Amino acid sequence: MQRHQATIKEIAQELGISISTVSRALQNNPRIGLRTRERVWEVAKLMHYVPNPAAILLKKNKTSTIGVVLPYLQEEFFSMAITGIEDVALEKGYNVVVSQSRDKFEREEKALKSFLSSRVDGVIASVAAETNNYSHFKELENYGTPLVFFDRVPRNLEANKVRCSITQGAFEAVEFLINKGIKKIALLNGPSSMEVSDERLNGYLMAIKKFKLQTSPSYIKSTDLSKEDSIEKMIELLALKEPPQAILAFNDYLALYAMQVCKQKGIIPNKDILFVSFANLPMTFYLDNPPLASVEQFAYNMGIKSAELLISIIENPSTEMPPYQELILATKLVVH
């Protein structure tokens, strides 16, 4: 049996008052007397009245909803960021709708179109590994929808961004390995299309240059961040005539995939070959052989800052697009 949804008109008929009076009472408009408002709310509850979001949207031109598109919700880093986003959003009276790109451009594009059709008030995004064209993001702004990127931010695109000092973090990670007497250090990186991959590479090369070590293109591997490709690239590193003594991995997940390869080949991770990675996810605490150190990126704080920035833009509308803001959070090398 389909349950009937009570309407404002039916509440008005029940009370013998106008529809406009009921509408204002349900919005707690002070122009309506307190006693009338209380009667309207009492009857609305008895009739199981539920406000119509579409009607509210048409009237206020606001949905109080934020769309978030990110690569994978199952990754601890992004789930921690979502927690930060939700904590701020709910406190400010916004709902959060999450969509996963699964690192695919097409899924990311469809998510943004869905957000547009749903008329979200703003969008927070972390770019998919496949994405190197940002026209679908610019379309959001063309429709007047505020946008904030976090962590994986677009290359060569003016936009609101919240990210970490990845280059400095990579430099400190390599410096940590060098101080342990390691000279052959490889980089297991992300896609070359992503700016965060460039930042890791820049930090890696800065440390190599400063401490006058040798490296080569064979020690620098780009992956598509998938388990399969990461394993393949690690196998290539181990097959080198002079395999590396240590690996700087794009994140904890790539480090885990690479360590799995080592174990299968009888190589003891963090003894025979050392690992340092990014993210410092809680899951690494439960590993028998966690990375020696990890660059903490403070995903929760990044989520908080992203939501605060987006909501400040939403709630301070302007006829012109406000100047873009870029917030860079410090990283911290955590030794396990």
C-alpha distance (Angstrom), angle and dihedral (degrees) to the residues before:
residue distance angle dihedral
M1 . . .
Q2 3.80 . .
R3 3.76 113.3 .
H4 3.80 115.3 -128.5
Q5 3.82 116.1 -123.7
A6 3.79 111.7 -139.5
T7 3.81 116.7 -128.1
I8 3.79 133.8 -147.9
K9 3.81 88.1 -111.8
E10 3.82 91.5 57.7
I11 3.82 91.4 48.5
A12 3.81 89.2 50.7
Q13 3.82 91.0 50.2
E14 3.79 91.3 48.6
L15 3.80 91.8 52.7
G16 3.79 97.1 35.6
I17 3.80 93.8 -124.6
S18 3.81 134.5 115.5
I19 3.79 124.5 -78.4
S20 3.82 90.6 -123.7
T21 3.82 90.4 55.3
V22 3.81 91.2 52.1
S23 3.81 91.1 47.2
R24 3.80 92.7 51.4
A25 3.81 91.9 44.2
L26 3.81 91.6 53.6
Q27 3.80 88.0 53.3
N28 3.83 89.5 50.1
N29 3.78 90.1 -120.0
P30 3.86 107.8 -176.8
R31 3.82 89.4 -139.3
I32 3.81 86.2 75.6
G33 3.79 115.8 73.6
L34 3.81 118.0 -108.2
R35 3.82 93.4 -118.3
T36 3.81 92.0 52.5
R37 3.81 91.5 47.3
E38 3.81 90.8 51.3
R39 3.85 91.5 49.6
V40 3.81 91.7 48.9
W41 3.82 92.9 49.6
E42 3.80 91.2 46.4
V43 3.81 93.1 52.8
A44 3.82 91.7 41.7
K45 3.80 90.1 56.7
L46 3.80 92.8 46.2
M47 3.80 89.9 51.3
H48 3.86 91.2 45.4
Y49 3.79 91.7 -121.8
V50 3.82 114.5 -173.3
P51 3.83 119.2 -167.6
N52 3.80 114.4 -114.6
P53 3.84 108.0 -120.3
A54 3.80 91.6 -157.8
A55 3.79 91.7 54.9
I56 3.79 91.4 48.7
L57 3.80 89.4 49.3
L58 3.78 92.5 52.6
K59 3.79 91.3 49.6
K60 3.81 100.5 42.0
N61 3.82 100.3 24.0
K62 3.81 86.1 -135.2
T63 3.80 132.5 102.4
S64 3.82 99.2 -174.3
T65 3.80 85.9 -133.6
I66 3.80 130.2 127.7
G67 3.79 121.6 -159.1
V68 3.80 119.2 -144.9
V69 3.80 123.2 -168.1
L70 3.80 118.7 -173.6
P71 3.81 138.1 154.8
Y72 3.81 103.7 -104.9
L73 3.79 129.5 -4.0
Q74 3.81 89.4 -163.3
E75 3.81 90.3 66.0
E76 3.78 108.5 95.2
F77 3.78 92.2 -136.6
F78 3.80 93.1 60.1
S79 3.80 94.8 39.2
M80 3.81 88.2 54.6
A81 3.81 90.1 49.3
I82 3.82 90.5 49.9
T83 3.81 89.5 52.4
G84 3.80 89.3 56.3
I85 3.81 92.0 46.5
E86 3.81 92.4 49.2
D87 3.80 93.7 46.8
V88 3.80 91.1 57.2
A89 3.81 95.7 37.8
L90 3.80 95.8 51.1
E91 3.80 91.4 46.6
K92 3.81 89.0 53.4
G93 3.82 93.7 46.2
Y94 3.81 99.8 -101.8
N95 3.79 131.1 129.3
V96 3.80 120.9 -139.6
V97 3.80 125.5 -137.0
V98 3.82 115.2 -167.6
S99 3.80 128.0 -158.4
Q100 3.82 127.3 -178.5
S101 3.79 121.3 -139.7
R102 3.81 92.0 -169.9
D103 3.80 83.7 -145.1
K104 3.83 90.7 -65.9
F105 3.81 121.2 130.6
E106 3.81 93.4 -148.1
R107 3.81 93.9 53.1
E108 3.80 90.3 47.4
E109 3.81 90.9 51.2
K110 3.82 92.0 49.4
A111 3.81 90.9 49.3
L112 3.80 91.4 55.2
K113 3.81 91.9 48.1
S114 3.80 88.8 51.5
F115 3.80 90.4 50.9
L116 3.80 90.2 50.7
S117 3.81 93.5 50.2
S118 3.82 89.5 47.4
R119 3.81 89.1 50.4
V120 3.78 96.6 -131.6
D121 3.79 113.4 -170.9
G122 3.81 93.2 -125.6
V123 3.79 144.6 -15.4
I124 3.81 134.8 -127.2
A125 3.80 115.0 -162.8
S126 3.79 142.3 -176.7
V127 3.80 108.8 -165.2
A128 3.81 122.5 -113.5
A129 3.80 119.2 -116.4
E130 3.83 91.0 -116.4
T131 3.80 95.2 52.0
N132 3.80 119.1 107.7
N133 3.81 97.6 140.5
Y134 3.79 116.8 70.2
S135 3.82 101.4 -174.8
H136 3.82 91.3 113.0
F137 3.80 89.3 58.4
K138 3.80 92.5 47.5
E139 3.81 88.1 52.8
L140 3.80 88.6 62.9
E141 3.77 91.5 57.0
N142 3.82 90.7 44.5
Y143 3.81 86.1 61.9
G144 3.81 89.9 49.0
T145 3.81 95.8 -106.7
P146 3.84 111.2 144.1
L147 3.80 115.4 -126.1
V148 3.81 133.8 -162.8
F149 3.81 124.4 -175.1
F150 3.79 121.1 -153.3
D151 3.82 134.1 -167.6
R152 3.82 97.9 -22.4
V153 3.78 98.4 50.6
P154 3.83 125.0 176.3
R155 3.76 121.9 -95.7
N156 3.81 119.4 -117.0
L157 3.80 94.1 -1.8
E158 3.77 124.5 121.7
A159 3.79 106.4 -130.4
N160 3.79 145.3 126.1
K161 3.81 105.5 -76.0
V162 3.79 137.3 -177.6
R163 3.78 113.7 -172.0
C164 3.78 145.4 137.4
S165 3.81 131.0 -101.4
I166 3.81 90.8 -99.8
T167 3.82 96.2 165.6
Q168 3.81 91.7 56.5
G169 3.80 90.7 44.9
A170 3.81 91.8 52.8
F171 3.80 90.9 47.7
E172 3.82 91.8 52.5
A173 3.81 91.4 46.7
V174 3.81 92.4 54.0
E175 3.81 90.9 43.0
F176 3.82 88.4 54.1
L177 3.82 90.4 55.7
I178 3.80 93.0 45.1
N179 3.80 90.2 52.9
K180 3.80 86.7 57.9
G181 3.78 89.4 59.8
I182 3.81 95.4 -101.3
K183 3.81 115.4 147.1
K184 3.81 104.7 167.5
I185 3.80 106.4 66.7
A186 3.80 124.7 166.2
L187 3.80 129.7 -163.5
L188 3.81 119.3 -135.6
N189 3.78 97.0 -166.2
G190 3.80 140.0 177.2
P191 3.83 127.5 -108.7
S192 3.80 114.8 -43.6
S193 3.82 88.2 -130.9
M194 3.82 91.5 68.7
E195 3.79 122.2 86.3
V196 3.81 91.4 -144.4
S197 3.82 87.8 60.4
D198 3.81 89.9 52.8
E199 3.80 90.0 50.9
R200 3.79 91.9 52.9
L201 3.79 90.4 48.0
N202 3.81 92.3 48.4
G203 3.80 92.5 51.1
Y204 3.80 90.9 46.7
L205 3.82 92.8 50.7
M206 3.82 92.8 44.5
A207 3.80 90.7 56.9
I208 3.82 93.1 44.0
K209 3.81 89.7 52.0
K210 3.81 96.3 43.8
F211 3.80 93.6 51.5
K212 3.82 92.5 40.0
L213 3.79 96.9 -122.0
Q214 3.79 127.4 152.7
T215 3.77 125.7 -115.2
S216 3.80 136.1 162.1
P217 3.82 139.2 -159.9
S218 3.82 88.3 -97.9
Y219 3.82 88.3 65.2
I220 3.81 92.8 54.6
K221 3.81 114.8 73.7
S222 3.80 126.8 -179.4
T223 3.81 117.6 -155.1
D224 3.78 134.4 -174.2
L225 3.85 86.2 -126.5
S226 3.80 92.6 -110.6
K227 3.79 120.2 130.5
E228 3.81 91.9 -120.6
D229 3.81 96.1 52.0
S230 3.80 92.9 42.3
I231 3.81 90.9 53.4
E232 3.80 91.0 47.8
K233 3.81 92.7 51.6
M234 3.81 91.8 47.4
I235 3.80 90.3 52.1
E236 3.82 87.8 53.4
L237 3.81 91.1 52.5
L238 3.80 92.8 50.5
A239 3.81 90.7 48.2
L240 3.82 92.9 59.5
K241 3.79 118.3 114.2
E242 3.80 87.1 -118.3
P243 3.82 105.5 27.4
P244 3.81 117.4 -159.5
Q245 3.79 122.5 -92.5
A246 3.80 91.3 -144.9
I247 3.81 140.9 18.8
L248 3.79 129.5 -145.3
A249 3.82 103.5 -155.6
F250 3.82 126.9 -157.0
N251 3.81 90.2 -124.4
D252 3.80 142.2 -18.5
Y253 3.80 91.9 -85.5
L254 3.80 93.5 57.7
A255 3.80 88.7 46.8
L256 3.82 89.6 54.1
Y257 3.82 92.4 49.4
A258 3.81 90.3 48.9
M259 3.81 93.2 47.2
Q260 3.80 88.8 51.5
V261 3.81 88.8 58.7
C262 3.80 90.4 50.2
K263 3.81 92.6 52.3
Q264 3.79 91.4 50.0
K265 3.80 88.9 54.6
G266 3.81 94.2 47.2
I267 3.80 93.3 -105.7
I268 3.80 114.6 137.5
P269 3.84 110.5 -132.9
N270 3.80 115.2 -127.3
K271 3.77 90.8 12.0
D272 3.80 107.0 54.8
I273 3.80 91.9 22.0
L274 3.81 125.3 14.1
F275 3.81 128.0 -135.8
V276 3.79 133.2 -156.7
S277 3.80 120.4 175.6
F278 3.80 145.9 171.4
A279 3.84 131.6 -101.0
N280 3.84 102.1 34.5
L281 3.79 92.0 -136.3
P282 3.84 119.6 -165.7
M283 3.82 90.9 -119.6
T284 3.81 90.6 71.4
F285 3.81 89.8 67.1
Y286 3.81 89.3 70.3
L287 3.80 96.5 52.4
D288 3.79 123.0 105.6
N289 3.79 89.0 -140.5
P290 3.81 108.4 27.0
P291 3.81 119.3 177.2
L292 3.80 110.4 -78.6
A293 3.77 88.9 -118.1
S294 3.79 138.9 -5.8
V295 3.78 133.8 -154.6
E296 3.81 106.1 -120.5
Q297 3.81 110.5 -138.2
F298 3.83 97.4 -178.8
A299 3.81 96.2 -130.6
Y300 3.82 93.8 -176.8
N301 3.81 92.2 54.2
M302 3.80 90.0 46.3
G303 3.79 88.8 54.9
I304 3.81 91.2 49.7
K305 3.80 93.5 49.7
S306 3.82 92.1 46.5
A307 3.81 92.9 52.0
E308 3.81 92.9 44.7
L309 3.79 91.6 51.1
L310 3.81 94.1 46.8
I311 3.81 94.8 47.0
S312 3.80 91.6 47.9
I313 3.82 88.4 55.8
I314 3.83 92.4 45.6
E315 3.79 93.6 49.6
N316 3.80 95.3 45.5
P317 3.81 101.5 52.8
S318 3.77 120.1 -173.9
T319 3.79 134.5 -171.3
E320 3.79 86.6 -126.1
M321 3.79 128.2 50.4
P322 3.83 106.7 -96.9
P323 3.83 118.8 -124.4
Y324 3.79 112.5 -79.7
Q325 3.79 117.2 -105.6
E326 3.79 128.6 -148.5
L327 3.79 120.3 -163.6
I328 3.80 116.9 -168.0
L329 3.80 116.8 -165.6
A330 3.78 122.0 -157.8
T331 3.80 119.4 -112.0
K332 3.80 125.8 -142.7
L333 3.79 128.9 -148.3
V334 3.81 107.3 -131.1
V335 3.79 115.8 -162.0
H336 3.80 113.0 -150.4
